Amino acid sequence: MTRNMDNFGSEDMALPELKLGQPTGEKPEGANPGDFFVTITGDIYPEGLNIIIVDIQKNRTYWGRTDLDNEPPLCSSVDMITGQDGKVCETCEFRCDTPWLVDATARRSKCLVHYNLMVIDYDTKMPMILRASGISTSSVKEIFTLLRINKQLKGQYERAIIRLVSEKKKTASGEAWMMKFKLASIVNDANEAAELRELAGQILGENLLPEGTESVPESNQIANTGREVQEISSGDVGKIINPSQTGTKPVSSGTKPLQSVTKTTSGGKIASPSSPVSEAPVNLDF
């Protein structure tokens, strides 16, 4: 059987979006502030989830208003050099590079750096888009730094199992929830690593580095994707929280436990996650 969509590629995909619920803004029924949820399926993750980071893209967005609505931003820039309105980003009066130092109301009137993360739900293998902005951008820098300098990964970031949770912060404008990432485990099983690499390549629409590559890609690029990433200074490296281990599944002796996921489906049912793979302890000897 031949179908037209068999020739479709990654550019034809509209990936589900993984969002973090806030005190204001739309959320599916049953979701609370601090819960992660998926836009298309309505699945809710009240305790966070395990993800694989496939790629990270960076851009700038200027909303130009403090009201929260569904209207598009007034300006944005994919290359972070020139905005869609023709202004040069470096000299733009609305540019703000430290959103975590600005209260929420002021942030909405500034042009901010946003990170778009292409991720995979480790338990369901569903690809999703995760957008990090505002106070969550520092957390993206932290986890990218850990991935980049970890000697076990050697640039194969799809082997890293990341625990994604939320943390409540009090700001001048009230309470807000930020994303936090923790490097939970590294996939060392060759078959599973190959499966994750193939899935990541399908999402990106290209091949990734073969297993066994001995060096991290140069020129500040993620693996073999050709997408530039930001050079991280040592001052950007912060502490990553250690989420509660309640609900972790037992693993064999000498391995690092991987926290299980509690997911609520759109129908209100709790889905049982797949059993995590027992992996060797994460080597953080940088």
N, C-alpha and C positions, 0 to 999 in steps of 0.2 A: 504494500500500500504506500502510495506517495502522497504526502500532504505538503501544502505550501509552507506551513509553519515549521516543517522540519528544517528549512533553510534559514529560519530566523536565528538571530544571534543575541548576545547580551544587550545590544542597543535596543532591542525590542521588548525587553523585560521591564516591568514596573514593580520593583521589589517591594514587599510589605515593609512598612516603617515601624520600627521599634521605638516607642516613646516612653518618656518618664512623666507620670502624672504629677501635676502641680495643684496647689490649692485653688487656682483659677484655671480656666481653660477646659476644653471638652475632654471627657473620659468615657469609656464604655461603662455600661451599667455594672456595678459591683466593684469597680476600681476606685481605690483611694489614693490620695496624694502620697507619693513615694513608691507607688506600684509601677512596674513596667507593663506595657500592654502593646499588642500588635494591632495596627490599624485595620487590616483586611479581615483577619480571622476573629478579632475581638478577644483573643487569649490574654489572660492576665497573669503576671508573675509577681505575686505579693512579696516574695522573699528574694527576688533577683534570679539570675540564670547564668548558666555556663555558656560562653561564646567562644568562637574562633574569629580573630580579626583577620580579614582577608586583605584589606587595604584601607588607607586613610587619605582622604582628599581634603584640601584646605581652601577656603574661599572667604570673601568678605561680604557682609550683608548690612545694608542700611535701611531700616524700616521707616525712620523719620517720624514716628509717632509713638505715643505712650499707650494708646488703647490697644488691647489685644483683640484682633479680629482675623478674618480669613483672607484679607486683601494681600496682594503681593507686596514685596518691599519696594521702596522708591528707587533703590539702586543696589546693585550687587556686582561682584567681580570674581570671575573664576580664576584668572591669573594673578589676582591681587596686585596688579600693576595699574590697570585702567578700568574704571567703572563703566557700567553700561550707559551712564550719562556723559561719558567722555572725560570726566575728571581724573586727574592723576592721584592714585591712592596715597602716595607718600606725602603729598602736601594737602590732602583733603582736610578741611576744618572739622569734619565729623569723625575722623579716625580715632580709634581708641584701642590700644594694645594691652591694656591691663583691666579687663572687665571685672575681675574679682575684687578690684579696689573701688568700684563704683556701685552705688546703690541701684536697685532694679529699675526704678523709674528713669534715672539718668541713662542707664544702659540702653534702653529702648530708643533713645534719641541719638545714639552714637552708631558709627560704622564699626562693626565688630568682626573678629575672626571667628569663623565657624568651622568645625571639623565634621565631615561626613564620613562615617565609618561603614564600610561594607563588612558585615559580620555574618556568621553562621551560628544558629542555635545548635550547640554541640549535641544535645539530646535528640532533637528532631531532624537535624540537618537542614532546616529551613533557612535560606538566605534572606537577609533583611538589611535595611538601611537604618543606621543609628546616627542622629544628628546631635552633636554636642556644641553648646554655645554658652555664653555667659560664664557662670562660676564653674561649669563643668569642663571648660577648656584646659584648665590646669591639670585635671585628672588625665586627660588624653595625653598631654605632654609627659606625664609621669609614666604611664604604662608604655608609651612608645619608647621612652628611654630604656626601660627595663627590657623590652623586646630587642631593641637595637644592639645593646651591649652584652646580651646573654650569650655565652660561648657555646651552649648546647644547641641553640637554634641555628646558628650560622646563616642567618637571613631567611630561614624557612619559617616564617611567622605563623603559618597555618598549623604548625605543630604545637603551638602554645594554647592551652586551655585557660581562658580568662574567666574569673568570677566577677560578674557585673552586679553591683548592688547600689542602693541609694543611701544618701545621708542627709539628714535634715540640718539646715542652716538657718540661723536667725539673722535677718538683715534689717536695715532701717525701714524697709517697706513691708516687713513682715516675714513670715516663714517661707522658705523655698527649699527645694530638694535638688541635690546635685548628684551626678554620677560618680561612682568610685569603682576602680578596676583593681583586681588582684591577680597576679600570676599564680594560678592554682596548681598546675601540673603541666608536664610536657609529654607529648605522645612519642614514645620510642618504638612502638610496634611498627615494623616496616609496612605491613599490609594496611593498617589504619592510616599511617602517615601518607601512603600513596593515595588512599581513598580521599583524604582531606585535600591533598594537593590537587587531585583531579577536579574535585568539586570547586575549589577556589579558582582553578584555571577556567572552568566553565563560566563562572560568574564574571571573571575578568575578560573572558573571550580570548585567552591566550595561554601559552604554556608557562609554567613556573620553572624555577631552577630545579634540576634533577637532584634527587637525594644524594648526599655525600659531598656536595659542594663545600670546599674547605674554607672559603672566605666570605665575609659579608660583602654584598655588592657595594661598589664604590660610587662616587658622584652623587651621594645622598639620595639613592633610589631604593624603593622597596622591591626586593627580589629582582625579578626580571620584567617588571611591569612598565618601566619607563616613566613612572609618575614621581615627580619630585616631592620630597618631604622636607620639613623644616629641620635645620640644624639646631639641636637642643643644647643649651648651655648648662653647666653644672648647677647654676642657681635655680633652674627649673625643676630639678629633681626633688620631690617631696616625699613625705611618708604616705604609703598606701595602707588604708585601713585593713585590719584583719577581721573579716566578717565572722559572726557567730558560727560555730561549728555544729550548732543544733541541727539534727537531721542528716548528718553526714553518714554515708554508707560505709560499712566496714570493708577493708581491703586486706589483702594478704600481708603478712609480716614483712617489714622493711620497705613498704611503699607508702606514698603520701596519699591520705584520704582526699577524695574529690567530693565537694559538697553537693548533695542532691538538690533537685529543683522541685518546688511545688508550683504547679501551673493550674490555673483555673481556666477552663474552656469557656467559650461564649455561651454555652448552655448551662454554666454554673457547675460543671463537673470537674473533679480533680483528676488530672491525667498523670499516670505513673510514668516517671522518666525512665529512659533506658539505663541499664546498669553501667556506671562509669568504668572505664578501663583502668586497671591498676598500672600505675606508672612508677618509674624510678623517682626518687626524691629530686625536687628541682634543685639544680646546682646554681646558686647565685654567687659563685666565685667569679667576679668580673675581672 
